[in-house]
Structure formats: structure tokens, C-alpha cells
Amino acid sequence: MRFPTPLLLRAQSPLQSQSKTLLSLLLRSRRLSSAPSPMAGPSSSEATLREALAEKQAAVDTQAEAVRTLKARPDVSQAEIDSAVESLKGLKLEVAAVAKRLQAEVNANGDGSTGGLSKDAFRLAVVNTLERRLFFIPSFKIYRGVAGFYDYGPPGCAVKSNVLAFWRQHFVLEENMLEVDCPCVTPEVVLKASGHVDKFTDLMVKDEKTGTCYRADHLLKDYCKEKLEKDLTLAPAKASELKHILAVLDDLSSEELGAKLKEYGITAPDTKNPLSDPYPFNLMFQTSIGPTGLSTGYMRPETAQGIFVNFKDLYYYNGNRLPFAAAQIGQAFRNEISPRQGLLRVREFTLAEIEHFVDPDDKSHPKFADVADLEFLMFPREDQMAGESARKIVLGEAVSKRTINNETLGYFIGRVFLFLTHLGIDKDRLRFRQHLPNEMAHYAADCWDAEIECSFGWIECVGIADRSAYDLRAHTDKSGIPLVAHEKFSEPREVEKLVITPSKKDLGLAFKGSQKMVVEALEAMTEKEALEMKATLESKGEAEFLVCTLGKTVNITKNMVTINMEKKKEHQRVFTPSVIEPSFGIGRIIYCLYEHSFYTRPSKSEDEQLNVFRFPPLVAPIKCTVFPLIKTQKLDDVARIIAKSLTAAGISNLIDVTGTSIGKRYARTDEIGVPFAVTVDSTTTVTIRERDSKEQIRVEIGEVASVVKEVTDGHSTWADVMWRFPTHAASADERLDD
Ligand code: AMP
């Protein structure tokens, strides 16, 4: 759960009133991170080019002025004027050349591999293919749709269910997690305790004339990006300023955002009307539970709370032992102000969340050695602040040097890396970025985001946070049910304990109806506060005492309370577990996977580009297609037998007996990422074709299912089976269209 940091504060924390700066930082809302390095300025070559362009433009202006002056003078010959005009033309050509290089540099910054296309063109190609092949469909399309809602069509559903099946395998099964499935509709009290009711907000501005709403930070971001990308005359200092704003966008308070919008003259994008000041908008969808309308509920904005409120039962189910993890996959709902970026920011999405409960005094992990040698891109906060880039770090070193706070957090970072790369996320476009101190909740021990680079920039897809004991404490306080763990001692231990014994009789006489609140406040004193009161009572006989729930200070006298340090035998330690929470945005991961898997290749005749998704078999919506080469009853029958054997082996398959040319059928299924195609060209043996290499092997009909299963299950690679079976040269028909 990455949350508007604010709710990370307890409702009544004294910090809230004390530190305005801290509060403004904590009141920051959760935003989509797609900025470059948080502290990055323009790249040095970009800055140099901007300077060069400014100089050349100045030279053009001077020369243009010179030409004008020459033309105005009667004593100047035509030859002199022509020569000055020629110089001007030369300088203009130089400006154009530098501008072109600068534009290329700006476009290239932060770009991933897009097969030579611009980011926008690449995205368009991917999204068009996804929509045309029904990976996704804008929801309620026949009624013109509603922003921020998407349906998954047949291949999209299959990809999603494969991703979730692998998630269950990789996390729930391999880590023995306890899976739960809780309701989406959540009563107000739960989300009040978690802080969502009060603080789950984004900053919004309104078009003052039409009332259209926009996210304030999005408008500022668009302005900065557009200036940087399109205004090549921007001075390097201004470019740095705008890049800095992009980097700290998440940290700007409402006032700071409002001031920047005003300073840059930003207006409503559609109408150019003036905008209101930014103000917070709660992102939860509110509903009411039952017919009376008296019981408020919300569609859950995350699945985690369902796990926290079940902690006591889950702990018991686990034999009252720590550590253990609970997991949940389910829909989350956020009423995003102005959803954009397609599938990346939507109003209903699937979250897969893990809450790993651990003893705060022992965050080691028994299986850390399994991931310690992994080396991948990490972006520690020090590197971000120094303006450096993400770099490869060995996970074991990151934990031993305390770059990553503890082993359990490190273990999950490693497991998330393995999960994402197994799915087909390119490891060079995946980085783990540590939260900057001001991005983190005050109680959080450490947080890292798995960010994946796509055409929209670096996108936070998984948040991995050590949230300490915050959530369980918040629900303990609100529900009155202690969500705690116990450590039984083998031998009782003698400990010195503070014992506060309020005298209810004396307090009742003094405070009457308020007695209960004074008693509770006395009992809730920290050891330091209690010892200070004891000293004051002993020296002065009375002490002033602030009772927050009464909202006033009362006078406590010596007879009202006894405070002593007493030796006690303890048989167990009672504590609130810490929680380490990896939270996966499944839709975002899938979208990034689409971009990382997509490529085009020319058709054989080279007259068109064919689209391909190079999904690993694990993810592919259909694992295998079966095509009779030509339309005859005999070959159709064989194709049906093979399809049946594939289904029996648990391999999803598609049989296409349409008789369209085989090349066209390959192209159609390459476009939805089917990794293997069986072509039935005889009644004894058939060919199996691999999607990316287009290589084919010849296999006996009875062996097809087992060979395809071997490669789709990952027990053999395609190269392995190429060794074992004769290769097959493409037929004339295949060559024609493939
Ligand atoms: P958060 O609780 O805000 O940290 O979100 C957890 C994960 O949910 C993030 O890492 C994202 O992958 C995903 N996520 C958050 N908001 C959205 C959204 N509006 N649309 C799609 N995915 C989201």
C-alpha cells in the first residue's frame, strides 16, 4: 500500500500540529511516478546543445540585423549584401542542424527500446494491436465509454489469468502464504482507522467557468514536459528548473503547486479558462451498506486492510507463530480525477498484495541466501540525490551495507525481480528505486518501488515497503482488539516494569463524569512521562496533566495515582509485529509486459510490417495453434486429434481450419503472441513452428502434445528440441506469406 504519505500519521499525532513543513510533506498525495531520476538535471549533452543553440540563434539575429542595416545603406554594393545574406543562410543552416540534434537528444532521453520508432508511434502501434485483437476494450464502449475503465477481452483475460497463476505459484505456494479473499465493499470504520477516509486524496483544480476537474500536478507536469520537449530555445537554466520541478512534483504542497500554476500562467487545457486553487479530493468511491442509507461504506482502495483486520485469526491459524505472510488478489477502486495513460491509471484495477508479518527485533529471512547473488538495477536514495543513474548492485551487498534496511525486505525485492523477469519484463528496463526520505511515511523503515520503463517513462508497478507496526496498531486502537503477537520464553524472565495504578475513588471524586478519560490518559503515559510525573508528585505534591480526550489540562495530586517500577516475572513478550508489504498493480505490470514483448518484422514480401508479441509460454494467452496446411477432411481430422491431445495435456490451443494461407494464419497468431504452431501437412508427422525464430521441426503426431508441453512448461528450451527432431524447411505456401 503506497499511500498518500499523510495518512501515515496517526490522527491525533502531536507531530501534526508541531511541524508544518513535515505536515506539508506528509500531506502529499500519491501520484504516478513516471519522472526521471528525482534529482536529475538535463543530460550534459542536452545542456551543451541548448547552449550551442542559444549562441547560434544569437549569431543569426545579429547577422539578420547586419543584413537589414546593409540593405538600408545606399553606399553598399549588391555583392556585399549578397555575401552577408549567404552568411545568414549558413548560420540558419547551423541553427537547424543543432536544433535537430537537440530534438533527437530530448526525444532519446529516458527512451526504452522502441524498435527505431518514436515513443508515441511505438505506443500507438502496441495499443492499436491490443485493441484490435481484443486484449482490452474500453468499457461500456457502445455508450461511448467511461474514462478509467477497461474490459479485458479473451486474450487479455488469458494473459491476466496466467500472470495471476504465476503470482500464486511464485509467492503464495512457494512461500506458504495464507491467501484470503475479502469483500470489496468496506465499512467506513475500517478505512477511518487506516486513515483513508481522512487523507486518501489527490490535489485537484477546476476550470473556473466549466467546472471540469484536473489533477493539479498533471497540469504542471504537462507544462514542464511540453516546454522541455518542444521549446528548443529554452535557456539551460530554465530547462534545469523545469526538470527539477518534474523531479520534486510529488513533494509539492497544495500552496506550492498553486503558486507554480500561477507563475507559469497555466490554464484549463480544453478552454484556456482560469483555474481554481488546488484542493484535496478523496479518491474513494463512497456507497451505503443496506437500505437505510445510514451505514456508510467505500469500495476498497486497496486489498491490504482485509488482511490487517483478519490478523488475529490468521496468526492463530498459523499456530501463533511468526513470521508468516497473508496474500490477497482482488479489485481495488480509486476515483482518479482525470485518468490518462490508458491501462496505467484506471479507476478499477487488480491488486495482488502480500502482508508479511515479522518480529520487529528479527527481520532476518531464512531463504535470503537464495536471492543474495542476484544483481540488478537499483536506485538508492543517495544516488538519486546526487543526480546519478540507477546502477547494478548485488542484492546481498545492498543488504549487508544496509542500503536496503533488512533481509526480509531484501528477500522480497529479490523475489519481485525474479517474478517480473520470469514474466518477460526486460531486466534492463526494470529498476528498484528507493523512496526519498520525504516520500516515506515517518514510521516506515524503508520503501522501494519496482519501476518499469515503458513509453510513458518509468512506472511504479510494485511497491515494496517495510511499514513497521503502523497498520496493526491503527486497527488495534480503533477496534480495541489487540492485534499482537506473543513470544513465549522457555524460562520466565525477571523484568523491571512500570506500574501505573490510578486511584479510581479519588479521581472519581475530583473529576466525576470525566474520571474514565483521566484514568485512561494516566494509564497511557509513556515510561518517561510517568517517571517525570512521579518526580513532580514527590517534590510538589501535584502535577499538571494534559488529557487529550478532554482537550484540557487537569491537576493531579499525589493520592490520585501511584507510579512504581516493579520487578516482575514475565513468561512471554507481547508485541505488535512489523509488516513488510509488496503490493503489485497487475494491470500496470501487464501493460509494461505488452510493451516489452511487442515488435514488428517485415512480411516476406516486405510490403507490410507484421506485429508480434514475444510472450514467454508462461504468459502467452494461447500456447499452441493447430493448422491443417490445406483444407481436406483427412488433415482436419488429424488437426482435431492433435488439438484434443494438447487439451488433455493442459495446453491451451486454437484450431484454425479456415483454409486461409498458412502464412496469414501464422501472422494472425504471432500477433497475439502464440509461441508454437502445429501445421498438419500429413497424416503421420506434422511440423511445429516457433514464433520468434520461425524455425520448424518435424514430429510424429503422437509426440506433439508432449513436445509442446515440455517447451511450454519450461522443462526444455526450443534449442533443446531442435537438437532432437529433424528441422523442416518452410513450404512454398508458408514462404509466400510468412
Ligand atoms: P499504492 O497503494 O498507491 O502504492 O498502489 C499499489 C500499486 O497499485 C502501485 O504500485 C501500482 O502498480 C498500482 N496502482 C495504483 N494506482 C493505480 C491506478 N489508478 N491504476 C492502475 N494501477 C494502480
Boltz pocket constraint, residues with backbone or C-beta under 6 A from the ligand:
constraints:
  - pocket:
      binder: B
      contacts: [[A, 1], [A, 2], [A, 3], [A, 30], [A, 301], [A, 302], [A, 334], [A, 336], [A, 343], [A, 344], [A, 345], [A, 346], [A, 347], [A, 349], [A, 351], [A, 460], [A, 461], [A, 462], [A, 463], [A, 583], [A, 584], [A, 585], [A, 586], [A, 587], [A, 588]]
      max_distance: 6.0
